[in-house]
Amino acid sequence: MKNSLLSNIFTFSFVLFFVLFSNTLAAPVAPPAPPTPPAPTSTENTSSNEGSKPGSRRRDVSSLISRGGQVLGVSTCEPYLNEYIKFGGENNTEEVKKLQMFLNEFMGANLDVSGSYDEKSFEWVKKFQSLHEVAILKPWTDAGLPTEATGYVYKTTKRWINLMKCPESVLSTPLPLLP
């Protein structure tokens, strides 16, 4: 009795499967046709020796590689900021000017681009750090250091500014060692 019941269930399941999917099983779909290869150009070698084997035609690809190129994951831009900036410190005025231009561009700070790391620039850096807390402040907390926005353009702040100016450098700009 038990075997008969299992046999009936199996048969019913098979019939149900067949009925439900018979339309898709009855009409197999042919795979798409392969793309038509491009017509030979004057730079292709079509001699009888080379052309007799499938896929053995040679092309002049020098025009493709002579243009240069870009390796994925490799940055093509230089870091925007190269030095740390500290309120009250002896800062490189050109670096401070770049920082002020960055804050004007990305934060709408409307700072004077003077090269002096003044109170207003310092406060805008703190706002920037708070806005990008996960990227700038959280790594310090994860390293076991309680932190809040400092206004100092140090390891993670400088890194984040550089990444915002050159997003393609994300793979080549690892998180710096902390502290």
Secondary structure, 3 states (H helix, E strand, C coil): CHHHHHHHHHHHHHHHHHHHHHHHHHCCCCCCCCCCCCCCCCCCECCHHHHCCCCCCECCCHHHHCCCCCCCCCCCCCCCCCCCECCCCCCCHHHHHHHHHHHHHHHCCCCCCCCCCCHHHHHHHHHHHHHCHHHHCHHHHHCCCCCCCCCCECHHHHHHHHHHHCHHHHHHCCCCCCC
